[in-house]
Amino acid sequence: MIHQRVRYDDCSNGALIFDPATGTNVNNGVLTVTTTENLNGMTWQNCGRIATNGARGIDRDYTMIVCPDVVNFGGAAAWGQMTGSISWYRSRYASAPIVQMHELGHNLGHSHSGKDGVTYKDPTCNMGNRGSWSDTGSNFCFNAAKTWANKWYEEYHVTVDPSSGSYDGTLVGINAVKEDNIAETGQDVVIKIDSSGETDLYIIYNRETGANNEVPQNGDQVVIVAQSTGGSTSSWRAALSEGQVYTQGGWSGNGNLIVKVCSLETGTPGSARVLVYATGQETLSCDSSPVSAPVNAPVSAPINAPVNVPVNAPANAPVSQPTQNDPCKDNSLDFLFRNKIERNCEWIGKNSKRIDARCQDPAAADNCPDTCNTPGCSAPVNAPVNAPVNAPVSAPVSQPTQDDPCQDSSSTFMFRNKIERNCEWIGRNSERIDVRCQDPAAADNCPVTCSICA
C-alpha cells in the first residue's frame, strides 16, 4: 500500500523519512490503546488525550492518532497540529494517503492551498485536497510555495526581485534532481518573486512524472501560486503552457510584472524556459538566445569588493602567508553558495557525485580549495628547504594593457549567471549601479563603472 512514509520519502528525495516507532506492544509502528470510556460522540481532542496517555514511554517524533468513526470530528476527516507533531484521523479516512500527507503537512507548518478564493482547491498540492481519497491515493507532491518552504530542493531555489532585476532561466521538475538529471549549472526548481509591498509569488515546473506523475491538474505546466510569509494559505494564480503569459499590474511601482514561458518540453528530464521581469525596469524577449551559465563558472572576487584595490603588487611579496590564510585550507565558516543559500565545505564534499558541479560555483571554489582539489593545493604543505637563490628584486611595475585591472571590459559577460550583459548596461541606471555591482561578474568586468578603481 502507498502511504505517507513512501510518499514523503519520494516527494522529499529522501530528505524526510518516517520510520516506525518501536517499544512495548508496538507492532510496525502501531500501538493499540484500549479504554473503558464511552467514545460515542466524544470530541477528537479527548480521543487524542486517551491515545497519548496510553502511548507514554514510546519514543517518537510524530504521533498519528486514529479514532473510531463514532468520535466527533466536527465534520472534518482529520486534524493536524500546526506547526507540531500530532495529527488525528477518523478511522474511515486514516488509510487515505492524501489525508495523511495533508495533516502531516500541517505538522510541517503548511496552511491550505486554495484557488479562486476557495480554501481547498489547488489541484497541484496535497494541501489542496484535490487528489484521490481512496486507499490507493494519487501520486503527487506540493505546490511551489510549499516546496520552497520544505527546503528539500533549496540548492535549486532562486529569488528574483523584478523591481531591481529579472530572470531568464530554465526550470525543471523535482524528478530531475531525484534522478540526477539536472544540469550542473543553469537550472532551477523553484523561483520566488519577492518585491517590497507585494505578496510573494512562487513558480514551479509542475512536471507530471515520477513522484508527481498523478498530479490532479496542470501537469507539465508552469504553475504560479501566491503566498504571504508566515505559512499562510497559498493561492493558485496561473498555469502556463508554452507561449503563455501571466501579467500582474502595478508591480511594486515598476510597471507590470510579466511571467512568460518561452519554451516547454517534456522529455528527460523536461524543462521550461521562463522569463520574469517588470516592464518599468526592462523588457526580456524569448527571441534572444536561451541563457545558461558557463560550464566552468569564472572564479570571481567576493560580492563586496574592496573600494580601493592597489594597481601594482607590493614590491617585496611576503615569504609565507599566515596559517589562517593558507590558500589551500578549507574555510570553516558558512558562505553564500550560488548567491542563494548558506553552505559550508563539509556540505560541498558530502555527495561525491556532486562535488565537481558544486565546485564550479566561485564561492565554493574560493572557500573550499582542499575539497575542490584546486590545482596546486595537492603540493606538500612545507616549502622546499632550499628556496630559489635569486628571487625578483621587485614586482613588474605595470601589467599589460589588456589586463589593466582598472579598465572596463568591452565584452559581454554572464550577469548573475543567467543573462548576458555588458558594462554599459551595468551603468545605465544610476540608481541600480550599486546593486548590480554586487554581482561578482559585474565587479570583475566593470571596475570603473563599479567605482572599484575610483
NUROBA-407728 format. One record per residue (C-alpha): residue in one letter; x negated, y, z. Coordinates in Angstrom, 3 decimals, padded with zeros to 6 digits. Layout:
BEGIN
R / residuo / u / v / w
R / A / X / Y / Z
...
//
This chain:
BEGIN
R / residuo / u / v / w
R / M / 000.000 / 000.000 / 000.000
R / I / -001.220 / 003.531 / -000.815
R / H / -001.130 / 005.543 / 002.428
R / Q / -002.654 / 008.730 / 003.769
R / R / -006.053 / 007.173 / 004.512
R / V / -006.528 / 006.245 / 000.861
R / R / -005.029 / 009.496 / -000.418
R / Y / -007.132 / 011.796 / 001.762
R / D / -010.277 / 009.823 / 001.002
R / D / -009.515 / 010.179 / -002.712
R / C / -008.484 / 013.857 / -002.660
R / S / -011.430 / 014.925 / -000.472
R / N / -014.087 / 012.985 / -002.393
R / G / -014.865 / 011.072 / 000.800
R / A / -015.131 / 014.185 / 002.993
R / L / -012.116 / 013.226 / 005.134
R / I / -011.590 / 009.567 / 006.035
R / F / -009.150 / 008.389 / 008.700
R / D / -010.449 / 005.217 / 010.359
R / P / -008.074 / 003.127 / 012.528
R / A / -008.471 / 003.664 / 016.253
R / T / -009.415 / 000.747 / 018.461
R / G / -008.545 / -000.152 / 022.030
R / T / -006.420 / -002.370 / 024.221
R / N / -003.313 / -003.636 / 022.391
R / V / -004.245 / -001.591 / 019.294
R / N / -003.762 / -003.544 / 016.060
R / N / -005.302 / -001.939 / 012.949
R / G / -004.894 / 001.489 / 014.494
R / V / -001.288 / 000.886 / 015.626
R / L / -000.149 / 000.827 / 019.252
R / T / 003.447 / -000.106 / 020.079
R / V / 004.799 / 001.728 / 023.134
R / T / 007.895 / 000.411 / 024.921
R / T / 010.207 / 002.422 / 027.155
R / T / 013.334 / 001.956 / 029.255
R / E / 014.566 / 005.456 / 028.395
R / N / 017.558 / 005.870 / 026.084
R / L / 016.186 / 007.157 / 022.769
R / N / 019.580 / 007.710 / 021.151
R / G / 019.821 / 011.468 / 020.485
R / M / 016.532 / 012.181 / 022.275
R / T / 014.524 / 015.035 / 020.767
R / W / 011.448 / 014.192 / 018.731
R / Q / 009.325 / 016.141 / 021.250
R / N / 010.429 / 013.874 / 024.121
R / C / 009.908 / 010.794 / 021.984
R / G / 006.378 / 012.058 / 021.382
R / R / 005.856 / 012.570 / 025.113
R / I / 006.710 / 008.911 / 025.773
R / A / 004.377 / 007.775 / 022.992
R / T / 001.383 / 009.881 / 024.028
R / N / 001.762 / 008.849 / 027.686
R / G / 001.687 / 005.226 / 026.546
R / A / -001.437 / 005.835 / 024.483
R / R / -003.555 / 007.227 / 027.295
R / G / -007.056 / 005.849 / 027.259
R / I / -007.071 / 005.261 / 023.499
R / D / -009.877 / 007.267 / 021.913
R / R / -008.572 / 009.056 / 018.809
R / D / -008.834 / 012.268 / 016.800
R / Y / -005.328 / 012.282 / 015.311
R / T / -002.051 / 010.806 / 016.548
R / M / 000.831 / 009.855 / 014.232
R / I / 003.969 / 009.135 / 016.287
R / V / 006.735 / 007.088 / 014.667
R / C / 010.108 / 007.385 / 016.415
R / P / 013.285 / 005.331 / 015.786
R / D / 015.845 / 006.881 / 013.421
R / V / 018.213 / 007.482 / 016.374
R / V / 015.862 / 010.187 / 017.664
R / N / 016.954 / 013.752 / 016.836
R / F / 014.514 / 015.347 / 014.360
R / G / 016.654 / 018.436 / 013.801
R / G / 017.356 / 017.438 / 010.202
R / A / 013.679 / 017.044 / 009.319
R / A / 011.921 / 013.924 / 008.133
R / A / 008.853 / 014.679 / 010.231
R / W / 006.950 / 017.391 / 012.043
R / G / 003.270 / 018.281 / 012.139
R / Q / 001.316 / 020.343 / 014.650
R / M / -000.361 / 023.336 / 013.010
R / T / -003.291 / 023.530 / 013.480
R / G / -003.591 / 020.413 / 015.631
R / S / -003.856 / 016.652 / 015.840
R / I / -000.325 / 015.294 / 016.352
R / S / 002.429 / 014.524 / 013.846
R / W / 005.879 / 012.992 / 014.448
R / Y / 007.874 / 010.854 / 011.947
R / R / 011.367 / 009.419 / 011.675
R / S / 010.942 / 005.703 / 011.116
R / R / 012.638 / 005.682 / 007.710
R / Y / 010.102 / 008.203 / 006.297
R / A / 006.982 / 007.167 / 008.195
R / S / 005.536 / 004.972 / 005.437
R / A / 006.015 / 007.508 / 002.615
R / P / 002.571 / 008.841 / 001.579
R / I / 003.974 / 012.262 / 000.689
R / V / 005.325 / 012.698 / 004.225
R / Q / 002.070 / 011.541 / 005.781
R / M / -000.014 / 013.814 / 003.523
R / H / 002.270 / 016.761 / 004.243
R / E / 002.299 / 016.508 / 008.040
R / L / -001.429 / 015.857 / 008.265
R / G / -001.798 / 018.893 / 006.006
R / H / -000.186 / 020.914 / 008.790
R / N / -002.722 / 019.410 / 011.200
R / L / -005.452 / 020.733 / 008.913
R / G / -003.969 / 024.232 / 009.097
R / H / -001.826 / 024.385 / 005.943
R / S / 001.569 / 026.025 / 005.692
R / H / 004.050 / 025.093 / 002.983
R / S / 003.651 / 025.583 / -000.762
R / G / 006.550 / 027.427 / -002.335
R / K / 007.725 / 028.725 / -005.680
R / D / 010.256 / 031.369 / -006.716
R / G / 010.994 / 032.166 / -003.086
R / V / 011.765 / 028.548 / -002.164
R / T / 009.528 / 027.259 / 000.649
R / Y / 009.277 / 023.668 / -000.617
R / K / 008.944 / 023.893 / -004.398
R / D / 005.327 / 023.983 / -005.601
R / P / 005.098 / 020.843 / -007.787
R / T / 001.300 / 020.764 / -007.713
R / C / 000.737 / 020.375 / -003.968
R / N / 001.556 / 017.891 / -001.210
R / M / 002.644 / 020.854 / 000.917
R / G / 005.461 / 021.483 / -001.579
R / N / 007.258 / 018.120 / -001.064
R / R / 007.866 / 017.562 / -004.792
R / G / 006.365 / 014.103 / -005.242
R / S / 007.981 / 010.685 / -004.837
R / W / 009.344 / 009.921 / -001.377
R / S / 009.037 / 006.179 / -001.878
R / D / 006.599 / 003.958 / -000.003
R / T / 004.512 / 003.927 / -003.177
R / G / 004.409 / 007.713 / -003.395
R / S / 002.774 / 009.909 / -006.027
R / N / -000.936 / 010.171 / -006.643
R / F / -001.769 / 013.877 / -006.351
R / C / -003.526 / 016.339 / -004.041
R / F / -003.319 / 020.056 / -003.210
R / N / -002.983 / 023.389 / -004.989
R / A / -005.814 / 025.886 / -005.427
R / A / -005.258 / 027.793 / -002.154
R / K / -005.173 / 024.625 / -000.064
R / T / -008.129 / 023.121 / -001.939
R / W / -010.119 / 026.281 / -001.215
R / A / -009.232 / 026.143 / 002.486
R / N / -010.123 / 022.434 / 002.746
R / K / -013.713 / 023.229 / 001.627
R / W / -014.126 / 019.754 / 000.147
R / Y / -015.465 / 021.252 / -003.098
R / E / -016.823 / 024.548 / -001.781
R / E / -020.089 / 024.121 / -003.668
R / Y / -017.974 / 024.837 / -006.746
R / H / -015.925 / 027.755 / -005.361
R / V / -016.332 / 031.225 / -006.868
R / T / -014.910 / 034.573 / -005.742
R / V / -014.235 / 037.454 / -008.130
R / D / -013.105 / 040.997 / -007.328
R / P / -011.665 / 042.399 / -010.575
R / S / -011.880 / 045.924 / -009.182
R / S / -015.657 / 045.645 / -009.439
R / G / -016.405 / 042.602 / -011.588
R / S / -014.976 / 039.887 / -013.797
R / Y / -015.093 / 036.179 / -014.543
R / D / -015.744 / 034.422 / -017.841
R / G / -016.381 / 030.816 / -016.990
R / T / -015.301 / 027.213 / -017.028
R / L / -013.034 / 025.359 / -014.630
R / V / -012.971 / 021.582 / -014.217
R / G / -010.710 / 019.340 / -012.145
R / I / -011.719 / 017.779 / -008.842
R / N / -012.374 / 014.448 / -010.526
R / A / -015.288 / 015.950 / -012.437
R / V / -017.041 / 016.262 / -009.078
R / K / -015.831 / 012.894 / -007.812
R / E / -017.137 / 011.110 / -010.905
R / D / -020.321 / 013.217 / -011.076
R / N / -019.324 / 014.560 / -014.499
R / I / -019.562 / 018.222 / -013.552
R / A / -022.307 / 020.198 / -015.268
R / E / -025.383 / 021.073 / -013.251
R / T / -024.556 / 024.780 / -013.591
R / G / -021.836 / 026.950 / -015.056
R / Q / -018.701 / 025.037 / -013.999
R / D / -016.371 / 025.766 / -011.084
R / V / -013.429 / 024.043 / -009.382
R / V / -011.551 / 026.917 / -007.689
R / I / -011.520 / 030.669 / -008.344
R / K / -010.441 / 033.080 / -005.618
R / I / -009.361 / 036.537 / -006.793
R / D / -009.953 / 038.873 / -003.874
R / S / -009.428 / 042.644 / -004.121
R / S / -008.648 / 045.211 / -001.458
R / G / -004.955 / 045.758 / -000.902
R / E / -003.842 / 042.724 / -002.930
R / T / -002.642 / 039.262 / -001.922
R / D / -005.367 / 036.754 / -002.769
R / L / -004.823 / 034.619 / -005.863
R / Y / -006.328 / 031.161 / -006.361
R / I / -006.849 / 029.378 / -009.671
R / I / -007.490 / 025.698 / -010.388
R / Y / -007.525 / 023.483 / -013.469
R / N / -004.826 / 021.015 / -012.439
R / R / -006.415 / 018.105 / -014.253
R / E / -003.996 / 015.183 / -014.456
R / T / -006.388 / 012.313 / -013.853
R / G / -007.933 / 010.226 / -011.094
R / A / -006.852 / 011.407 / -007.644
R / N / -004.348 / 013.773 / -009.304
R / N / -003.015 / 011.525 / -012.076
R / E / 000.610 / 011.591 / -010.922
R / V / 000.967 / 015.287 / -010.099
R / P / 004.730 / 016.004 / -010.479
R / Q / 004.385 / 019.021 / -012.811
R / N / 001.874 / 021.325 / -014.525
R / G / -000.669 / 018.594 / -015.158
R / D / -003.583 / 019.667 / -017.381
R / Q / -002.704 / 023.338 / -016.990
R / V / -004.486 / 026.200 / -015.250
R / V / -002.353 / 026.915 / -012.179
R / I / -002.322 / 030.171 / -010.199
R / V / -000.994 / 030.484 / -006.647
R / A / -000.912 / 033.399 / -004.220
R / Q / -001.616 / 033.121 / -000.512
R / S / -002.405 / 035.648 / 002.175
R / T / -005.154 / 034.938 / 004.656
R / G / -004.463 / 033.015 / 007.852
R / G / -002.933 / 029.868 / 006.399
R / S / 000.384 / 031.413 / 005.355
R / T / 002.783 / 029.807 / 002.862
R / S / 001.370 / 029.813 / -000.661
R / S / 003.471 / 030.794 / -003.670
R / W / 003.192 / 029.285 / -007.156
R / R / 002.723 / 032.100 / -009.678
R / A / 001.972 / 030.583 / -013.086
R / A / 000.848 / 027.529 / -015.038
R / L / -001.089 / 028.404 / -018.188
R / S / -001.897 / 026.392 / -021.289
R / E / -004.453 / 027.342 / -023.927
R / G / -003.988 / 030.883 / -025.177
R / Q / -001.530 / 031.896 / -022.437
R / V / -001.984 / 034.941 / -020.203
R / Y / -000.926 / 035.880 / -016.663
R / T / -000.595 / 039.630 / -016.047
R / Q / -000.110 / 041.433 / -012.758
R / G / 000.294 / 045.198 / -012.928
R / G / -001.354 / 047.841 / -010.780
R / W / -004.144 / 045.638 / -009.515
R / S / -005.950 / 047.457 / -006.703
R / G / -005.707 / 050.736 / -008.628
R / N / -007.659 / 049.306 / -011.571
R / G / -005.021 / 048.719 / -014.218
R / N / -003.527 / 045.297 / -014.966
R / L / -005.005 / 042.048 / -013.710
R / I / -005.462 / 039.624 / -016.599
R / V / -005.990 / 035.878 / -016.304
R / K / -006.314 / 034.227 / -019.711
R / V / -007.010 / 030.648 / -020.743
R / C / -009.210 / 030.775 / -023.836
R / S / -009.525 / 027.047 / -024.351
R / L / -008.450 / 023.870 / -022.637
R / E / -009.489 / 020.296 / -023.266
R / T / -008.560 / 017.052 / -021.551
R / G / -011.454 / 014.763 / -022.381
R / T / -014.016 / 013.552 / -019.877
R / P / -014.116 / 015.377 / -017.577
R / G / -011.921 / 018.028 / -019.244
R / S / -012.401 / 021.761 / -018.848
R / A / -010.756 / 025.143 / -019.299
R / R / -012.445 / 028.415 / -020.216
R / V / -010.843 / 031.178 / -018.160
R / L / -011.153 / 034.973 / -018.218
R / V / -010.341 / 037.143 / -015.192
R / Y / -010.590 / 040.934 / -015.335
R / A / -008.822 / 044.221 / -014.575
R / T / -008.092 / 046.444 / -017.564
R / G / -009.187 / 049.521 / -015.641
R / Q / -012.696 / 048.085 / -015.300
R / E / -013.451 / 046.222 / -018.506
R / T / -011.934 / 044.005 / -021.159
R / L / -013.085 / 040.457 / -021.879
R / S / -012.363 / 038.576 / -025.070
R / C / -012.012 / 034.919 / -025.942
R / D / -013.696 / 035.747 / -029.249
R / S / -017.077 / 036.112 / -027.566
R / S / -019.214 / 033.044 / -027.127
R / P / -018.371 / 030.996 / -024.027
R / V / -020.694 / 031.992 / -021.231
R / S / -022.770 / 029.384 / -019.499
R / A / -025.654 / 029.604 / -017.107
R / P / -029.096 / 028.689 / -018.476
R / V / -030.197 / 025.114 / -017.940
R / N / -033.167 / 026.343 / -015.985
R / A / -031.976 / 029.217 / -013.855
R / P / -034.581 / 032.006 / -013.679
R / V / -036.380 / 032.404 / -010.404
R / S / -035.388 / 035.828 / -009.166
R / A / -036.027 / 038.218 / -006.354
R / P / -033.842 / 038.312 / -003.243
R / I / -030.469 / 040.031 / -003.670
R / N / -031.644 / 043.147 / -001.881
R / A / -034.983 / 044.029 / -003.464
R / P / -037.251 / 046.451 / -001.580
R / V / -036.759 / 050.066 / -002.531
R / N / -040.401 / 050.708 / -003.341
R / V / -042.352 / 047.940 / -004.997
R / P / -046.105 / 048.596 / -005.398
R / V / -047.087 / 048.543 / -009.080
R / N / -050.542 / 047.125 / -008.525
R / A / -051.540 / 044.217 / -006.336
R / P / -053.845 / 045.022 / -003.380
R / A / -057.487 / 045.255 / -004.392
R / N / -058.500 / 042.585 / -001.919
R / A / -055.956 / 039.823 / -001.510
R / P / -055.910 / 038.113 / 001.914
R / V / -057.812 / 034.860 / 002.037
R / S / -054.896 / 032.915 / 003.535
R / Q / -051.283 / 033.517 / 004.438
R / P / -049.961 / 033.232 / 007.996
R / T / -048.474 / 029.842 / 008.793
R / Q / -044.913 / 031.178 / 008.957
R / N / -045.258 / 032.452 / 005.364
R / D / -046.575 / 029.215 / 003.934
R / P / -045.230 / 029.298 / 000.344
R / C / -044.897 / 025.516 / 000.337
R / K / -042.920 / 025.251 / 003.565
R / D / -039.127 / 024.995 / 003.566
R / N / -037.235 / 027.811 / 005.256
R / S / -035.416 / 026.597 / 008.388
R / L / -032.683 / 029.243 / 008.071
R / D / -029.460 / 029.243 / 006.035
R / F / -029.363 / 031.081 / 002.718
R / L / -026.717 / 032.002 / 000.136
R / F / -026.506 / 029.129 / -002.349
R / R / -025.292 / 030.186 / -005.833
R / N / -024.345 / 033.543 / -004.308
R / K / -021.272 / 031.797 / -002.849
R / I / -021.897 / 029.711 / 000.236
R / E / -024.375 / 029.369 / 003.097
R / R / -026.535 / 026.257 / 002.858
R / N / -029.931 / 025.083 / 004.141
R / C / -032.763 / 022.965 / 002.794
R / E / -031.538 / 019.846 / 004.564
R / W / -028.290 / 020.050 / 002.568
R / I / -030.168 / 020.732 / -000.684
R / G / -032.013 / 017.433 / -000.294
R / K / -029.158 / 015.403 / 001.175
R / N / -027.936 / 013.998 / -002.161
R / S / -030.882 / 012.671 / -004.174
R / K / -028.797 / 012.711 / -007.362
R / R / -028.068 / 016.440 / -006.998
R / I / -031.461 / 017.789 / -005.862
R / D / -032.638 / 018.780 / -009.346
R / A / -029.363 / 020.542 / -010.122
R / R / -029.257 / 022.340 / -006.781
R / C / -032.884 / 023.417 / -007.048
R / Q / -032.104 / 025.278 / -010.267
R / D / -030.452 / 027.898 / -008.090
R / P / -033.035 / 030.646 / -007.433
R / A / -032.172 / 030.869 / -003.735
R / A / -032.683 / 027.123 / -003.279
R / A / -035.958 / 027.190 / -005.202
R / D / -037.236 / 030.156 / -003.166
R / N / -036.225 / 028.800 / 000.244
R / C / -036.923 / 025.078 / -000.247
R / P / -040.199 / 024.677 / -002.183
R / D / -041.012 / 021.399 / -000.448
R / T / -037.577 / 019.841 / -001.012
R / C / -037.503 / 021.128 / -004.587
R / N / -041.039 / 019.855 / -005.346
R / T / -042.171 / 023.286 / -006.514
R / P / -045.290 / 022.950 / -008.725
R / G / -048.440 / 023.488 / -006.706
R / C / -046.836 / 022.549 / -003.400
R / S / -047.996 / 018.952 / -003.517
R / A / -051.624 / 020.017 / -003.091
R / P / -053.393 / 019.465 / 000.258
R / V / -052.433 / 021.942 / 002.941
R / N / -056.037 / 022.802 / 003.757
R / A / -058.073 / 024.840 / 001.293
R / P / -061.332 / 023.318 / -000.065
R / V / -064.294 / 023.530 / 002.278
R / N / -066.307 / 025.386 / -000.327
R / A / -064.347 / 028.355 / -001.637
R / P / -065.227 / 029.733 / -005.079
R / V / -068.532 / 031.584 / -004.890
R / N / -067.510 / 034.647 / -006.831
R / A / -064.029 / 035.995 / -006.271
R / P / -062.991 / 039.002 / -008.353
R / V / -064.029 / 042.226 / -006.686
R / S / -060.705 / 043.879 / -007.451
R / A / -057.374 / 043.053 / -009.000
R / P / -056.687 / 044.285 / -012.536
R / V / -055.833 / 047.969 / -012.490
R / S / -052.749 / 047.610 / -014.631
R / Q / -050.550 / 044.936 / -016.117
R / P / -049.912 / 044.548 / -019.839
R / T / -047.231 / 046.882 / -021.147
R / Q / -044.765 / 044.071 / -021.880
R / D / -044.914 / 043.013 / -018.232
R / D / -044.574 / 046.517 / -016.798
R / P / -042.558 / 045.917 / -013.610
R / C / -041.093 / 049.419 / -013.859
R / Q / -039.662 / 049.175 / -017.340
R / D / -036.090 / 048.078 / -018.086
R / S / -035.774 / 045.046 / -020.332
R / S / -034.242 / 045.720 / -023.746
R / S / -032.836 / 042.187 / -023.946
R / T / -029.569 / 040.822 / -022.621
R / F / -029.560 / 038.603 / -019.536
R / M / -027.089 / 036.404 / -017.671
R / F / -025.292 / 038.660 / -015.177
R / R / -024.027 / 036.724 / -012.123
R / N / -024.927 / 033.551 / -014.015
R / K / -021.727 / 033.940 / -016.030
R / I / -021.787 / 036.701 / -018.660
R / E / -024.377 / 038.317 / -020.929
R / R / -025.098 / 041.952 / -020.047
R / N / -027.889 / 044.492 / -020.575
R / C / -029.363 / 047.378 / -018.599
R / E / -027.307 / 049.949 / -020.480
R / W / -024.130 / 048.237 / -019.201
R / I / -025.516 / 047.975 / -015.661
R / G / -025.926 / 051.767 / -015.545
R / R / -022.790 / 052.685 / -017.488
R / N / -020.587 / 053.187 / -014.436
R / S / -022.443 / 055.279 / -011.845
R / E / -020.050 / 054.185 / -009.108
R / R / -020.793 / 050.496 / -009.740
R / I / -024.595 / 050.560 / -010.178
R / D / -025.398 / 049.655 / -006.564
R / V / -023.006 / 046.688 / -006.610
R / R / -024.220 / 045.421 / -009.973
R / C / -027.864 / 045.763 / -008.961
R / Q / -027.318 / 043.340 / -006.077
R / D / -027.314 / 040.600 / -008.712
R / P / -030.869 / 039.163 / -008.903
R / A / -030.884 / 039.109 / -012.720
R / A / -029.887 / 042.779 / -012.877
R / A / -032.519 / 043.755 / -010.322
R / D / -035.233 / 041.817 / -012.192
R / N / -034.372 / 043.097 / -015.657
R / C / -033.382 / 046.686 / -014.833
R / P / -035.807 / 048.067 / -012.193
R / V / -035.483 / 051.627 / -013.491
R / T / -031.689 / 051.610 / -013.720
R / C / -031.516 / 049.981 / -010.295
R / S / -033.930 / 052.565 / -008.820
R / I / -036.300 / 049.849 / -007.655
R / C / -039.247 / 051.779 / -009.089
R / A / -037.928 / 055.250 / -008.276
//
